Amino acid sequence: MKKKNINSTLRHHSTGISDDFYLFLLFLILHGISPLLPSEDMETKVEKQYNEKLLKVIDALLTGVSWLMLQDRVELPIGSVELARKFGFNIQKESSVYHTIIPPKINLFLERYGKRLRIHYYGESLSLQGLNGTIEFEFDKFVKELLSVVEKLLAGYL
Amino acid sequence: MLPPHLNYAFIVLKFYKWVLQKWNNETPKDIYDEILITTHHLRFEIYLNEFNVDETFNPFPMTILFNNHILVGTCQGTAGKKRIRGIMMEPLYVFNELLYAISWIMEPDSLEGGLYAGELREYAKKLGFSVGDKNPLYLISFGCCSVVIFEREDDSLLIHYYNSLINCDDSPYGTIKVNLREFIEEVLRSVFIYLTDYMEVVEKIRADYGQKPEEYMCNELWSNYKHTLMRFKEIFKI
């Protein structure tokens, strides 16, 4: 139901790169589908912003994964679990949690519970109201997919 | 084209490679005895072969030099020969702290910061430095014996240092004036070199002796670096 929500908002912004589209890209990455590589013409401003946003998401996901890879339980930053619960997400007691905010103001909670990875997202600004939900993955599979997608994406940037 | 250490895409790529290495449990092939990071003014020396196994917090002897002044470390001179020795430090702490210092000092509305409880301005004066009444200050305490106070004065950075361990002809006190932006870029470059070329070697040494990554948290230096870089680019409009 929540995904439908994103798709429908996307239709209203089919020109240019809207925040929703960018969010959609994020979902594509999360589902292992590589979005279009940035074109060779990187001069335009829109393109540049888009690149930086996508890079930020990649960076955030990599950082989260690098913390969750550790054996011991981590909570970063301290207080993330409490915040996630405040947003209404059910966080297990033994979980490792990494919290970050990606543009445009979406709270991302990466929760690792045993071999499972749950990504909770929560849009904070007014235009993103109602945008929240949870996507669940197998941790190992997710990391593998993420790493292979990121490799392809970064090859397009440099 | 921006140099690699200021190029966000390039840094994400390097970070990606680091994460990939962790994921595949790859370890570096070459192990060095000593790490040397030299930029225009700064010089970092980390003596890996003198690793202290029992120390989680300050396992490596380290020296930091600025324009050949020893900010951290000690000097023993006999018969005209100088020998510089490091003091036990944590490289991650040093680089993190330097990043905190520059990100504090470049903020337009900073006043006093760093690991000092009390009136930093008074303390700086007590040490014998003349500091401005409104200039932003940041204190870095390196180990037991070395204090470095950054003072921003318009576009310049004054580095006041007091190293009670110096034992050659050098005076333990001193002030160096540098261009703020150049210095920040130099610190960023040094940290970047450490992150991309040497940190994996340090990690391997620690892992070989049974220290766990949770205990020293390399991830944080990456995040800190990226955060500081973003702010630097915003403030100086790069």
Chai-1 contact restraints between the chains, C-beta under 6 A:
chainA,res_idxA,chainB,res_idxB,connection_type,confidence,min_distance_angstrom,max_distance_angstrom,comment,restraint_id
A,L55,B,A9,contact,1.0,0.0,6.0,A-B,restraint_1
A,L55,B,V12,contact,1.0,0.0,6.0,A-B,restraint_2
A,D59,B,V12,contact,1.0,0.0,6.0,A-B,restraint_3
A,L62,B,F15,contact,1.0,0.0,6.0,A-B,restraint_4
A,L62,B,Y16,contact,1.0,0.0,6.0,A-B,restraint_5
A,L62,B,V19,contact,1.0,0.0,6.0,A-B,restraint_6
A,T63,B,S223,contact,1.0,0.0,6.0,A-B,restraint_7
A,S66,B,V19,contact,1.0,0.0,6.0,A-B,restraint_8
A,S66,B,N219,contact,1.0,0.0,6.0,A-B,restraint_9
A,W67,B,N219,contact,1.0,0.0,6.0,A-B,restraint_10
A,L70,B,P213,contact,1.0,0.0,6.0,A-B,restraint_11
A,L70,B,E214,contact,1.0,0.0,6.0,A-B,restraint_12
A,D72,B,E214,contact,1.0,0.0,6.0,A-B,restraint_13
A,L147,B,L20,contact,1.0,0.0,6.0,A-B,restraint_14
A,V150,B,Y16,contact,1.0,0.0,6.0,A-B,restraint_15
A,L154,B,L13,contact,1.0,0.0,6.0,A-B,restraint_16
A,Y157,B,A9,contact,1.0,0.0,6.0,A-B,restraint_17
